[in-house]
């Protein structure tokens, strides 16, 4: 007997019992259930919610792998830098090495495991208590969470944050599909406000930098935005190519813009994510970046200003540093929390990019704001949709009002009758 | 013989749980979020409100037949203001540090909707003894929630209770801190206080299904 029929039998046996949702979840995760339609006039498609989620995870795998290599690479680069050795990144020379992979996997995989174990435990618990099926919502969230936190985030903090994010961000609203905030970003925001020392500074982005701090082997790695916020842009040794390919310190999965771009294209072509949101968010970020560059060019702020470093940063380079690209591709396009109408998506995406760069420049304590911008726009998404729908109704109403109906009686005068408004 | 008749006892007991001013009537949230970062401040606030409400309800109840209804709000405000100023002065005289922590929020007891609400809803229509019990009961219900919120916020946010380092010393890394535990800074921010209130409401309603509204 195959695993599939075994699971099916288990499901039958536990039908109506409290634990049933837990078994059903495993069954439907692995196989198409036996109860689906096989005949008749139904549209049969395979892209259900689970397939959607799995596609996003597939788009995330390259980013995760890169994050693993980069974790090891950044550690070794920081050690080199502390010893005064100048290091040039080369993909096959010192990046894709077993040493980097093992060190990275040893630190990144525990984050992934904790994220999934805790998050799914909460999901299963709520499904059993509330007596509904386990929802697929956590599959993507669980993969996003380890990618948007600093590499050395303590596992217990991650666990606490995941519980908070899943319960307060999702389950209290009624579970997957009902949440108004993106759960992964709720988790990130919780970590940011609860444990700020672990989320910012020049120690958290490089593996072991916190442990070694203060000792003779101390290493550090500041993000590019961190350098700029402190006005130390000139000390930075990263080239634009480093930023674009991702050989820079940062949260685990956010650094490689090119892989994120490929993931984004994959999501667009598989029609999972909305290209409207991505395009308009990029436009929004560019517009805000141009405004800041314009302010600098006009000479309205001087080099002594504490915003000078980030404001004078070339507008298009905002897209390839920090978490902006990752946020736009994988988080802003969340179909549940984003705007639903096509015109609304343009507005929603534009403001995400616009506000991200705004917060990035003006936040005194932490030079990044993508997660705050997306959470803010999550809150406004229903309002945007409301006005888009309202606008459409008004437009059609107007059309109906102005419409004329010619009388059927051709003998009589061609009297124009106003149509009754509905 | 019981000290209080069943009806009178309910005046005190109802607001503690099933008719709690904060979790059921959702009044007085503002101060519950603002001053509960420390347990001590919560307790002092709870007792201040207890005094103001107990006394205020008695005074209003005694005067209820001579207050013209057109100006009753002003009369009520004068009574609350007088009592609040008394509390404020006592705090400034005997607990200056604490009164600085509570700052404007003692003065803002005047605007606490629970107090005016009980004056309007109860003291204007009942005798002094029953009004007194009602005031004490509602203030206790308010204070209870304040203390619960204050307990969790101070314990998880600062690792202390009433200023005592119950979880160890975060700087010298003793107690829980020696194994890597860290204080949760989010707990000290007001949004988290609101979430704690929400969690209390959640727990209360799932224990007593009768409180869940139909919709």
Interface residues (C-beta under 8 A of the other chain):
Chain A: X154 X156 X157 X160 X168 X172 X190 X193 X194 X195 X196 X197 X198
Chain B: X180 X181 X182 X184 X185 X186 X187 X189 X195 X198 X202
